[in-house]
Amino acid sequence: MRTVVFDLDGTLADTSADLIAAANSCFRARGLGDLLDPVADARTAFRGARAMLSLGFSRSGTGGAAEVEDDFPRLVDAYSGALDVHSRLYPGARAAVERLAQAGYATAVCTNKPEGLADRLLESLGVRGLFGALVGADTLTVRKPDPAPLVASVERAGGDPGRALLVGDTETDRETARAAGVPCVLVTFGPDGRGVAALAPEALLDHFDGLDALVAELVG
């Protein structure tokens, strides 16, 4: 079966504000105040918890690798308690996934967010049932850009890894698709905008309304 796999953060949903809020709670606990901006630092938010902590500590002139590791579980706990306050699906995302299912494609999510958090977020956004599989950062012993999570997400959705496509937003997604030997579509509505063109994906997606045509062209 033909399969379309989606990254989550920065691809299906804008989760940056909730991620930044969790990081800032760690900085406030240290008396440093809010060191990250939910808009200006959205790109860092999509790179993960450690990237946000590292950026904040660098701005404060305090803390280093040890502090990042100390605060990592605190950030995850804070985010777990408030992961859907500001997060929203990007315009047209739900309708695009529904159209793919109606056209006979299998769909899945492959993310570097822990599986449990990803599952809860997708449920909160009302779209978990649209995906036949979900593979997170801790589902396997490896994570993206290793190709194994992508391949597993396709297989668990009942698809053929040889007839799949990955929709993402970062270099990690581009490298994952390349390693798995599948086409990659990168969205341009994230923090990097059309700058993702420099990663040489098979296609760029400016709005989910255009996904159907790209999938038909790249997967058949």
Biotite code that builds the C-alpha atoms (Angstrom):
import biotite.structure as struc

atoms = struc.array([
    struc.Atom([0.000, 0.000, 0.000], chain_id="A", res_id=1, res_name="MET", atom_name="CA", element="C"),
    struc.Atom([1.165, 3.538, -0.767], chain_id="A", res_id=2, res_name="ARG", atom_name="CA", element="C"),
    struc.Atom([1.968, 5.426, 2.434], chain_id="A", res_id=3, res_name="THR", atom_name="CA", element="C"),
    struc.Atom([2.429, 9.052, 3.420], chain_id="A", res_id=4, res_name="VAL", atom_name="CA", element="C"),
    struc.Atom([4.320, 9.599, 6.676], chain_id="A", res_id=5, res_name="VAL", atom_name="CA", element="C"),
    struc.Atom([4.262, 12.910, 8.527], chain_id="A", res_id=6, res_name="PHE", atom_name="CA", element="C"),
    struc.Atom([6.595, 14.489, 11.021], chain_id="A", res_id=7, res_name="ASP", atom_name="CA", element="C"),
    struc.Atom([4.627, 16.127, 13.849], chain_id="A", res_id=8, res_name="LEU", atom_name="CA", element="C"),
    struc.Atom([6.225, 19.271, 15.337], chain_id="A", res_id=9, res_name="ASP", atom_name="CA", element="C"),
    struc.Atom([6.603, 21.963, 12.706], chain_id="A", res_id=10, res_name="GLY", atom_name="CA", element="C"),
    struc.Atom([4.936, 19.835, 10.035], chain_id="A", res_id=11, res_name="THR", atom_name="CA", element="C"),
    struc.Atom([1.438, 18.831, 11.116], chain_id="A", res_id=12, res_name="LEU", atom_name="CA", element="C"),
    struc.Atom([1.227, 21.219, 14.033], chain_id="A", res_id=13, res_name="ALA", atom_name="CA", element="C"),
    struc.Atom([2.818, 24.392, 15.323], chain_id="A", res_id=14, res_name="ASP", atom_name="CA", element="C"),
    struc.Atom([3.852, 23.336, 18.824], chain_id="A", res_id=15, res_name="THR", atom_name="CA", element="C"),
    struc.Atom([6.572, 25.927, 19.342], chain_id="A", res_id=16, res_name="SER", atom_name="CA", element="C"),
    struc.Atom([4.786, 28.126, 21.892], chain_id="A", res_id=17, res_name="ALA", atom_name="CA", element="C"),
    struc.Atom([4.094, 25.228, 24.270], chain_id="A", res_id=18, res_name="ASP", atom_name="CA", element="C"),
    struc.Atom([7.640, 23.918, 23.898], chain_id="A", res_id=19, res_name="LEU", atom_name="CA", element="C"),
    struc.Atom([9.113, 27.360, 24.597], chain_id="A", res_id=20, res_name="ILE", atom_name="CA", element="C"),
    struc.Atom([6.826, 27.789, 27.601], chain_id="A", res_id=21, res_name="ALA", atom_name="CA", element="C"),
    struc.Atom([8.141, 24.541, 29.088], chain_id="A", res_id=22, res_name="ALA", atom_name="CA", element="C"),
    struc.Atom([11.737, 25.645, 28.600], chain_id="A", res_id=23, res_name="ALA", atom_name="CA", element="C"),
    struc.Atom([11.062, 29.049, 30.116], chain_id="A", res_id=24, res_name="ASN", atom_name="CA", element="C"),
    struc.Atom([9.564, 27.397, 33.196], chain_id="A", res_id=25, res_name="SER", atom_name="CA", element="C"),
    struc.Atom([12.948, 25.764, 33.797], chain_id="A", res_id=26, res_name="CYS", atom_name="CA", element="C"),
    struc.Atom([14.745, 29.082, 33.472], chain_id="A", res_id=27, res_name="PHE", atom_name="CA", element="C"),
    struc.Atom([12.311, 30.811, 35.822], chain_id="A", res_id=28, res_name="ARG", atom_name="CA", element="C"),
    struc.Atom([12.890, 28.083, 38.408], chain_id="A", res_id=29, res_name="ALA", atom_name="CA", element="C"),
    struc.Atom([16.562, 29.091, 38.347], chain_id="A", res_id=30, res_name="ARG", atom_name="CA", element="C"),
    struc.Atom([15.690, 32.769, 38.734], chain_id="A", res_id=31, res_name="GLY", atom_name="CA", element="C"),
    struc.Atom([16.698, 33.580, 35.156], chain_id="A", res_id=32, res_name="LEU", atom_name="CA", element="C"),
    struc.Atom([13.304, 34.671, 33.854], chain_id="A", res_id=33, res_name="GLY", atom_name="CA", element="C"),
    struc.Atom([11.949, 33.891, 30.390], chain_id="A", res_id=34, res_name="ASP", atom_name="CA", element="C"),
    struc.Atom([14.998, 33.539, 28.166], chain_id="A", res_id=35, res_name="LEU", atom_name="CA", element="C"),
    struc.Atom([13.283, 32.302, 24.993], chain_id="A", res_id=36, res_name="LEU", atom_name="CA", element="C"),
    struc.Atom([10.725, 33.978, 22.742], chain_id="A", res_id=37, res_name="ASP", atom_name="CA", element="C"),
    struc.Atom([7.874, 31.809, 21.381], chain_id="A", res_id=38, res_name="PRO", atom_name="CA", element="C"),
    struc.Atom([8.064, 33.454, 17.954], chain_id="A", res_id=39, res_name="VAL", atom_name="CA", element="C"),
    struc.Atom([11.708, 34.361, 17.426], chain_id="A", res_id=40, res_name="ALA", atom_name="CA", element="C"),
    struc.Atom([12.945, 31.050, 18.845], chain_id="A", res_id=41, res_name="ASP", atom_name="CA", element="C"),
    struc.Atom([10.418, 28.738, 17.179], chain_id="A", res_id=42, res_name="ALA", atom_name="CA", element="C"),
    struc.Atom([13.131, 27.181, 15.006], chain_id="A", res_id=43, res_name="ARG", atom_name="CA", element="C"),
    struc.Atom([15.081, 26.145, 18.103], chain_id="A", res_id=44, res_name="THR", atom_name="CA", element="C"),
    struc.Atom([11.931, 24.727, 19.692], chain_id="A", res_id=45, res_name="ALA", atom_name="CA", element="C"),
    struc.Atom([11.560, 22.293, 16.806], chain_id="A", res_id=46, res_name="PHE", atom_name="CA", element="C"),
    struc.Atom([15.130, 21.097, 17.367], chain_id="A", res_id=47, res_name="ARG", atom_name="CA", element="C"),
    struc.Atom([14.188, 19.704, 20.766], chain_id="A", res_id=48, res_name="GLY", atom_name="CA", element="C"),
    struc.Atom([14.437, 20.205, 24.504], chain_id="A", res_id=49, res_name="ALA", atom_name="CA", element="C"),
    struc.Atom([18.213, 20.208, 24.794], chain_id="A", res_id=50, res_name="ARG", atom_name="CA", element="C"),
    struc.Atom([18.547, 22.767, 22.004], chain_id="A", res_id=51, res_name="ALA", atom_name="CA", element="C"),
    struc.Atom([16.166, 25.124, 23.800], chain_id="A", res_id=52, res_name="MET", atom_name="CA", element="C"),
    struc.Atom([17.925, 24.718, 27.124], chain_id="A", res_id=53, res_name="LEU", atom_name="CA", element="C"),
    struc.Atom([21.327, 25.240, 25.545], chain_id="A", res_id=54, res_name="SER", atom_name="CA", element="C"),
    struc.Atom([20.196, 28.431, 23.823], chain_id="A", res_id=55, res_name="LEU", atom_name="CA", element="C"),
    struc.Atom([18.675, 29.837, 26.980], chain_id="A", res_id=56, res_name="GLY", atom_name="CA", element="C"),
    struc.Atom([21.706, 29.121, 29.131], chain_id="A", res_id=57, res_name="PHE", atom_name="CA", element="C"),
    struc.Atom([23.989, 30.638, 26.501], chain_id="A", res_id=58, res_name="SER", atom_name="CA", element="C"),
    struc.Atom([21.968, 33.850, 26.632], chain_id="A", res_id=59, res_name="ARG", atom_name="CA", element="C"),
    struc.Atom([22.082, 34.012, 30.402], chain_id="A", res_id=60, res_name="SER", atom_name="CA", element="C"),
    struc.Atom([25.818, 33.423, 30.539], chain_id="A", res_id=61, res_name="GLY", atom_name="CA", element="C"),
    struc.Atom([25.226, 30.681, 33.101], chain_id="A", res_id=62, res_name="THR", atom_name="CA", element="C"),
    struc.Atom([24.953, 26.936, 32.868], chain_id="A", res_id=63, res_name="GLY", atom_name="CA", element="C"),
    struc.Atom([26.345, 24.429, 30.451], chain_id="A", res_id=64, res_name="GLY", atom_name="CA", element="C"),
    struc.Atom([26.028, 20.799, 29.478], chain_id="A", res_id=65, res_name="ALA", atom_name="CA", element="C"),
    struc.Atom([25.483, 19.625, 33.052], chain_id="A", res_id=66, res_name="ALA", atom_name="CA", element="C"),
    struc.Atom([22.662, 22.111, 33.624], chain_id="A", res_id=67, res_name="GLU", atom_name="CA", element="C"),
    struc.Atom([21.049, 21.125, 30.333], chain_id="A", res_id=68, res_name="VAL", atom_name="CA", element="C"),
    struc.Atom([20.969, 17.491, 31.423], chain_id="A", res_id=69, res_name="GLU", atom_name="CA", element="C"),
    struc.Atom([19.712, 18.434, 34.901], chain_id="A", res_id=70, res_name="ASP", atom_name="CA", element="C"),
    struc.Atom([16.830, 20.444, 33.480], chain_id="A", res_id=71, res_name="ASP", atom_name="CA", element="C"),
    struc.Atom([15.942, 18.087, 30.638], chain_id="A", res_id=72, res_name="PHE", atom_name="CA", element="C"),
    struc.Atom([13.555, 15.916, 32.708], chain_id="A", res_id=73, res_name="PRO", atom_name="CA", element="C"),
    struc.Atom([12.071, 19.051, 34.299], chain_id="A", res_id=74, res_name="ARG", atom_name="CA", element="C"),
    struc.Atom([11.334, 20.468, 30.856], chain_id="A", res_id=75, res_name="LEU", atom_name="CA", element="C"),
    struc.Atom([9.724, 17.218, 29.734], chain_id="A", res_id=76, res_name="VAL", atom_name="CA", element="C"),
    struc.Atom([7.566, 17.170, 32.874], chain_id="A", res_id=77, res_name="ASP", atom_name="CA", element="C"),
    struc.Atom([6.520, 20.785, 32.355], chain_id="A", res_id=78, res_name="ALA", atom_name="CA", element="C"),
    struc.Atom([5.682, 20.161, 28.719], chain_id="A", res_id=79, res_name="TYR", atom_name="CA", element="C"),
    struc.Atom([3.772, 16.990, 29.538], chain_id="A", res_id=80, res_name="SER", atom_name="CA", element="C"),
    struc.Atom([1.506, 18.979, 31.836], chain_id="A", res_id=81, res_name="GLY", atom_name="CA", element="C"),
    struc.Atom([0.697, 21.645, 29.239], chain_id="A", res_id=82, res_name="ALA", atom_name="CA", element="C"),
    struc.Atom([1.386, 20.319, 25.754], chain_id="A", res_id=83, res_name="LEU", atom_name="CA", element="C"),
    struc.Atom([-1.778, 21.564, 24.084], chain_id="A", res_id=84, res_name="ASP", atom_name="CA", element="C"),
    struc.Atom([-2.336, 25.074, 25.423], chain_id="A", res_id=85, res_name="VAL", atom_name="CA", element="C"),
    struc.Atom([-1.228, 26.902, 22.272], chain_id="A", res_id=86, res_name="HIS", atom_name="CA", element="C"),
    struc.Atom([-0.457, 24.087, 19.805], chain_id="A", res_id=87, res_name="SER", atom_name="CA", element="C"),
    struc.Atom([-2.570, 24.033, 16.669], chain_id="A", res_id=88, res_name="ARG", atom_name="CA", element="C"),
    struc.Atom([-2.688, 22.082, 13.419], chain_id="A", res_id=89, res_name="LEU", atom_name="CA", element="C"),
    struc.Atom([-1.421, 23.998, 10.433], chain_id="A", res_id=90, res_name="TYR", atom_name="CA", element="C"),
    struc.Atom([-4.176, 25.177, 8.066], chain_id="A", res_id=91, res_name="PRO", atom_name="CA", element="C"),
    struc.Atom([-5.485, 22.380, 5.888], chain_id="A", res_id=92, res_name="GLY", atom_name="CA", element="C"),
    struc.Atom([-3.564, 19.589, 7.655], chain_id="A", res_id=93, res_name="ALA", atom_name="CA", element="C"),
    struc.Atom([-6.555, 17.587, 8.848], chain_id="A", res_id=94, res_name="ARG", atom_name="CA", element="C"),
    struc.Atom([-8.392, 17.850, 5.530], chain_id="A", res_id=95, res_name="ALA", atom_name="CA", element="C"),
    struc.Atom([-5.263, 16.799, 3.624], chain_id="A", res_id=96, res_name="ALA", atom_name="CA", element="C"),
    struc.Atom([-4.819, 13.637, 5.712], chain_id="A", res_id=97, res_name="VAL", atom_name="CA", element="C"),
    struc.Atom([-8.507, 12.811, 5.327], chain_id="A", res_id=98, res_name="GLU", atom_name="CA", element="C"),
    struc.Atom([-8.271, 13.170, 1.551], chain_id="A", res_id=99, res_name="ARG", atom_name="CA", element="C"),
    struc.Atom([-5.264, 10.861, 1.421], chain_id="A", res_id=100, res_name="LEU", atom_name="CA", element="C"),
    struc.Atom([-7.148, 8.184, 3.365], chain_id="A", res_id=101, res_name="ALA", atom_name="CA", element="C"),
    struc.Atom([-10.134, 8.540, 1.056], chain_id="A", res_id=102, res_name="GLN", atom_name="CA", element="C"),
    struc.Atom([-7.813, 8.126, -1.930], chain_id="A", res_id=103, res_name="ALA", atom_name="CA", element="C"),
    struc.Atom([-6.498, 4.830, -0.551], chain_id="A", res_id=104, res_name="GLY", atom_name="CA", element="C"),
    struc.Atom([-3.208, 5.904, 1.004], chain_id="A", res_id=105, res_name="TYR", atom_name="CA", element="C"),
    struc.Atom([-2.038, 4.652, 4.391], chain_id="A", res_id=106, res_name="ALA", atom_name="CA", element="C"),
    struc.Atom([-0.902, 7.439, 6.724], chain_id="A", res_id=107, res_name="THR", atom_name="CA", element="C"),
    struc.Atom([1.451, 7.479, 9.706], chain_id="A", res_id=108, res_name="ALA", atom_name="CA", element="C"),
    struc.Atom([3.367, 9.807, 12.002], chain_id="A", res_id=109, res_name="VAL", atom_name="CA", element="C"),
    struc.Atom([7.122, 9.506, 12.581], chain_id="A", res_id=110, res_name="CYS", atom_name="CA", element="C"),
    struc.Atom([8.412, 11.992, 15.136], chain_id="A", res_id=111, res_name="THR", atom_name="CA", element="C"),
    struc.Atom([11.311, 12.584, 17.492], chain_id="A", res_id=112, res_name="ASN", atom_name="CA", element="C"),
    struc.Atom([8.840, 13.519, 20.217], chain_id="A", res_id=113, res_name="LYS", atom_name="CA", element="C"),
    struc.Atom([8.421, 10.704, 22.785], chain_id="A", res_id=114, res_name="PRO", atom_name="CA", element="C"),
    struc.Atom([5.649, 8.399, 21.624], chain_id="A", res_id=115, res_name="GLU", atom_name="CA", element="C"),
    struc.Atom([3.419, 8.931, 24.659], chain_id="A", res_id=116, res_name="GLY", atom_name="CA", element="C"),
    struc.Atom([3.520, 12.718, 24.332], chain_id="A", res_id=117, res_name="LEU", atom_name="CA", element="C"),
    struc.Atom([2.950, 12.531, 20.585], chain_id="A", res_id=118, res_name="ALA", atom_name="CA", element="C"),
    struc.Atom([-0.028, 10.245, 21.094], chain_id="A", res_id=119, res_name="ASP", atom_name="CA", element="C"),
    struc.Atom([-1.573, 12.597, 23.662], chain_id="A", res_id=120, res_name="ARG", atom_name="CA", element="C"),
    struc.Atom([-1.024, 15.647, 21.471], chain_id="A", res_id=121, res_name="LEU", atom_name="CA", element="C"),
    struc.Atom([-2.565, 14.028, 18.404], chain_id="A", res_id=122, res_name="LEU", atom_name="CA", element="C"),
    struc.Atom([-5.551, 12.954, 20.506], chain_id="A", res_id=123, res_name="GLU", atom_name="CA", element="C"),
    struc.Atom([-5.939, 16.487, 21.849], chain_id="A", res_id=124, res_name="SER", atom_name="CA", element="C"),
    struc.Atom([-5.796, 17.896, 18.334], chain_id="A", res_id=125, res_name="LEU", atom_name="CA", element="C"),
    struc.Atom([-8.477, 15.417, 17.297], chain_id="A", res_id=126, res_name="GLY", atom_name="CA", element="C"),
    struc.Atom([-6.486, 13.622, 14.604], chain_id="A", res_id=127, res_name="VAL", atom_name="CA", element="C"),
    struc.Atom([-4.944, 10.525, 16.223], chain_id="A", res_id=128, res_name="ARG", atom_name="CA", element="C"),
    struc.Atom([-7.511, 8.291, 14.564], chain_id="A", res_id=129, res_name="GLY", atom_name="CA", element="C"),
    struc.Atom([-6.475, 9.488, 11.122], chain_id="A", res_id=130, res_name="LEU", atom_name="CA", element="C"),
    struc.Atom([-3.094, 7.744, 11.327], chain_id="A", res_id=131, res_name="PHE", atom_name="CA", element="C"),
    struc.Atom([-2.547, 4.014, 11.081], chain_id="A", res_id=132, res_name="GLY", atom_name="CA", element="C"),
    struc.Atom([0.725, 4.139, 13.007], chain_id="A", res_id=133, res_name="ALA", atom_name="CA", element="C"),
    struc.Atom([2.760, 6.371, 15.282], chain_id="A", res_id=134, res_name="LEU", atom_name="CA", element="C"),
    struc.Atom([6.495, 5.946, 15.871], chain_id="A", res_id=135, res_name="VAL", atom_name="CA", element="C"),
    struc.Atom([8.141, 8.279, 18.368], chain_id="A", res_id=136, res_name="GLY", atom_name="CA", element="C"),
    struc.Atom([11.638, 8.958, 19.648], chain_id="A", res_id=137, res_name="ALA", atom_name="CA", element="C"),
    struc.Atom([11.457, 6.113, 22.160], chain_id="A", res_id=138, res_name="ASP", atom_name="CA", element="C"),
    struc.Atom([9.432, 3.576, 20.176], chain_id="A", res_id=139, res_name="THR", atom_name="CA", element="C"),
    struc.Atom([12.588, 1.937, 18.846], chain_id="A", res_id=140, res_name="LEU", atom_name="CA", element="C"),
    struc.Atom([16.169, 2.005, 20.107], chain_id="A", res_id=141, res_name="THR", atom_name="CA", element="C"),
    struc.Atom([17.042, 4.566, 17.409], chain_id="A", res_id=142, res_name="VAL", atom_name="CA", element="C"),
    struc.Atom([15.406, 7.781, 16.228], chain_id="A", res_id=143, res_name="ARG", atom_name="CA", element="C"),
    struc.Atom([15.442, 9.961, 13.115], chain_id="A", res_id=144, res_name="LYS", atom_name="CA", element="C"),
    struc.Atom([17.603, 10.509, 11.076], chain_id="A", res_id=145, res_name="PRO", atom_name="CA", element="C"),
    struc.Atom([18.137, 6.758, 11.348], chain_id="A", res_id=146, res_name="ASP", atom_name="CA", element="C"),
    struc.Atom([15.791, 5.311, 8.710], chain_id="A", res_id=147, res_name="PRO", atom_name="CA", element="C"),
    struc.Atom([14.432, 2.557, 10.977], chain_id="A", res_id=148, res_name="ALA", atom_name="CA", element="C"),
    struc.Atom([11.644, 4.655, 12.587], chain_id="A", res_id=149, res_name="PRO", atom_name="CA", element="C"),
    struc.Atom([10.411, 5.764, 9.169], chain_id="A", res_id=150, res_name="LEU", atom_name="CA", element="C"),
    struc.Atom([10.436, 2.220, 7.818], chain_id="A", res_id=151, res_name="VAL", atom_name="CA", element="C"),
    struc.Atom([8.682, 0.966, 10.960], chain_id="A", res_id=152, res_name="ALA", atom_name="CA", element="C"),
    struc.Atom([5.981, 3.616, 10.702], chain_id="A", res_id=153, res_name="SER", atom_name="CA", element="C"),
    struc.Atom([5.252, 2.594, 7.112], chain_id="A", res_id=154, res_name="VAL", atom_name="CA", element="C"),
    struc.Atom([5.143, -1.112, 7.938], chain_id="A", res_id=155, res_name="GLU", atom_name="CA", element="C"),
    struc.Atom([2.989, -0.610, 11.033], chain_id="A", res_id=156, res_name="ARG", atom_name="CA", element="C"),
    struc.Atom([0.513, 1.365, 8.937], chain_id="A", res_id=157, res_name="ALA", atom_name="CA", element="C"),
    struc.Atom([0.305, -1.604, 6.569], chain_id="A", res_id=158, res_name="GLY", atom_name="CA", element="C"),
    struc.Atom([2.300, 0.039, 3.825], chain_id="A", res_id=159, res_name="GLY", atom_name="CA", element="C"),
    struc.Atom([5.221, -0.804, 1.562], chain_id="A", res_id=160, res_name="ASP", atom_name="CA", element="C"),
    struc.Atom([8.470, 1.091, 2.374], chain_id="A", res_id=161, res_name="PRO", atom_name="CA", element="C"),
    struc.Atom([9.203, 1.066, -1.346], chain_id="A", res_id=162, res_name="GLY", atom_name="CA", element="C"),
    struc.Atom([6.072, 3.135, -2.016], chain_id="A", res_id=163, res_name="ARG", atom_name="CA", element="C"),
    struc.Atom([6.252, 5.757, 0.703], chain_id="A", res_id=164, res_name="ALA", atom_name="CA", element="C"),
    struc.Atom([6.876, 9.469, 1.165], chain_id="A", res_id=165, res_name="LEU", atom_name="CA", element="C"),
    struc.Atom([7.906, 11.565, 4.169], chain_id="A", res_id=166, res_name="LEU", atom_name="CA", element="C"),
    struc.Atom([6.498, 15.030, 4.816], chain_id="A", res_id=167, res_name="VAL", atom_name="CA", element="C"),
    struc.Atom([8.689, 17.020, 7.207], chain_id="A", res_id=168, res_name="GLY", atom_name="CA", element="C"),
    struc.Atom([10.219, 20.390, 7.971], chain_id="A", res_id=169, res_name="ASP", atom_name="CA", element="C"),
    struc.Atom([13.873, 19.961, 8.922], chain_id="A", res_id=170, res_name="THR", atom_name="CA", element="C"),
    struc.Atom([17.220, 18.616, 7.833], chain_id="A", res_id=171, res_name="GLU", atom_name="CA", element="C"),
    struc.Atom([16.570, 15.638, 10.101], chain_id="A", res_id=172, res_name="THR", atom_name="CA", element="C"),
    struc.Atom([13.531, 14.718, 8.026], chain_id="A", res_id=173, res_name="ASP", atom_name="CA", element="C"),
    struc.Atom([15.444, 15.219, 4.798], chain_id="A", res_id=174, res_name="ARG", atom_name="CA", element="C"),
    struc.Atom([18.255, 12.937, 5.953], chain_id="A", res_id=175, res_name="GLU", atom_name="CA", element="C"),
    struc.Atom([15.804, 10.332, 7.253], chain_id="A", res_id=176, res_name="THR", atom_name="CA", element="C"),
    struc.Atom([14.040, 10.134, 3.908], chain_id="A", res_id=177, res_name="ALA", atom_name="CA", element="C"),
    struc.Atom([17.335, 9.961, 2.041], chain_id="A", res_id=178, res_name="ARG", atom_name="CA", element="C"),
    struc.Atom([18.583, 7.150, 4.284], chain_id="A", res_id=179, res_name="ALA", atom_name="CA", element="C"),
    struc.Atom([15.355, 5.221, 3.758], chain_id="A", res_id=180, res_name="ALA", atom_name="CA", element="C"),
    struc.Atom([15.403, 5.797, 0.017], chain_id="A", res_id=181, res_name="GLY", atom_name="CA", element="C"),
    struc.Atom([12.013, 7.535, -0.111], chain_id="A", res_id=182, res_name="VAL", atom_name="CA", element="C"),
    struc.Atom([10.993, 10.958, -1.478], chain_id="A", res_id=183, res_name="PRO", atom_name="CA", element="C"),
    struc.Atom([10.837, 13.883, 0.912], chain_id="A", res_id=184, res_name="CYS", atom_name="CA", element="C"),
    struc.Atom([8.479, 16.861, 0.893], chain_id="A", res_id=185, res_name="VAL", atom_name="CA", element="C"),
    struc.Atom([9.467, 19.760, 3.159], chain_id="A", res_id=186, res_name="LEU", atom_name="CA", element="C"),
    struc.Atom([6.911, 22.334, 4.291], chain_id="A", res_id=187, res_name="VAL", atom_name="CA", element="C"),
    struc.Atom([7.695, 26.023, 3.865], chain_id="A", res_id=188, res_name="THR", atom_name="CA", element="C"),
    struc.Atom([5.307, 27.373, 6.516], chain_id="A", res_id=189, res_name="PHE", atom_name="CA", element="C"),
    struc.Atom([7.674, 26.629, 9.402], chain_id="A", res_id=190, res_name="GLY", atom_name="CA", element="C"),
    struc.Atom([10.307, 28.958, 10.908], chain_id="A", res_id=191, res_name="PRO", atom_name="CA", element="C"),
    struc.Atom([12.764, 28.331, 8.061], chain_id="A", res_id=192, res_name="ASP", atom_name="CA", element="C"),
    struc.Atom([10.236, 29.274, 5.387], chain_id="A", res_id=193, res_name="GLY", atom_name="CA", element="C"),
    struc.Atom([11.449, 28.541, 1.876], chain_id="A", res_id=194, res_name="ARG", atom_name="CA", element="C"),
    struc.Atom([14.979, 28.283, 3.234], chain_id="A", res_id=195, res_name="GLY", atom_name="CA", element="C"),
    struc.Atom([14.353, 24.529, 3.414], chain_id="A", res_id=196, res_name="VAL", atom_name="CA", element="C"),
    struc.Atom([14.824, 24.493, -0.361], chain_id="A", res_id=197, res_name="ALA", atom_name="CA", element="C"),
    struc.Atom([18.565, 24.439, 0.338], chain_id="A", res_id=198, res_name="ALA", atom_name="CA", element="C"),
    struc.Atom([18.105, 20.891, 1.680], chain_id="A", res_id=199, res_name="LEU", atom_name="CA", element="C"),
    struc.Atom([17.142, 19.747, -1.827], chain_id="A", res_id=200, res_name="ALA", atom_name="CA", element="C"),
    struc.Atom([13.962, 17.812, -1.042], chain_id="A", res_id=201, res_name="PRO", atom_name="CA", element="C"),
    struc.Atom([12.018, 16.232, -3.872], chain_id="A", res_id=202, res_name="GLU", atom_name="CA", element="C"),
    struc.Atom([9.338, 18.889, -3.380], chain_id="A", res_id=203, res_name="ALA", atom_name="CA", element="C"),
    struc.Atom([8.309, 21.890, -1.284], chain_id="A", res_id=204, res_name="LEU", atom_name="CA", element="C"),
    struc.Atom([4.852, 22.324, 0.233], chain_id="A", res_id=205, res_name="LEU", atom_name="CA", element="C"),
    struc.Atom([3.542, 25.859, 0.730], chain_id="A", res_id=206, res_name="ASP", atom_name="CA", element="C"),
    struc.Atom([0.079, 24.806, 1.983], chain_id="A", res_id=207, res_name="HIS", atom_name="CA", element="C"),
    struc.Atom([-1.555, 21.472, 2.705], chain_id="A", res_id=208, res_name="PHE", atom_name="CA", element="C"),
    struc.Atom([-4.016, 22.132, -0.105], chain_id="A", res_id=209, res_name="ASP", atom_name="CA", element="C"),
    struc.Atom([-1.207, 21.261, -2.492], chain_id="A", res_id=210, res_name="GLY", atom_name="CA", element="C"),
    struc.Atom([-0.223, 17.948, -0.905], chain_id="A", res_id=211, res_name="LEU", atom_name="CA", element="C"),
    struc.Atom([-2.478, 15.695, -2.988], chain_id="A", res_id=212, res_name="ASP", atom_name="CA", element="C"),
    struc.Atom([-0.803, 16.637, -6.251], chain_id="A", res_id=213, res_name="ALA", atom_name="CA", element="C"),
    struc.Atom([2.705, 16.176, -4.839], chain_id="A", res_id=214, res_name="LEU", atom_name="CA", element="C"),
    struc.Atom([1.868, 12.762, -3.404], chain_id="A", res_id=215, res_name="VAL", atom_name="CA", element="C"),
    struc.Atom([0.359, 11.618, -6.701], chain_id="A", res_id=216, res_name="ALA", atom_name="CA", element="C"),
    struc.Atom([3.465, 12.785, -8.540], chain_id="A", res_id=217, res_name="GLU", atom_name="CA", element="C"),
    struc.Atom([6.018, 11.274, -6.164], chain_id="A", res_id=218, res_name="LEU", atom_name="CA", element="C"),
    struc.Atom([4.312, 8.095, -4.985], chain_id="A", res_id=219, res_name="VAL", atom_name="CA", element="C"),
    struc.Atom([1.652, 7.429, -7.596], chain_id="A", res_id=220, res_name="GLY", atom_name="CA", element="C"),
])
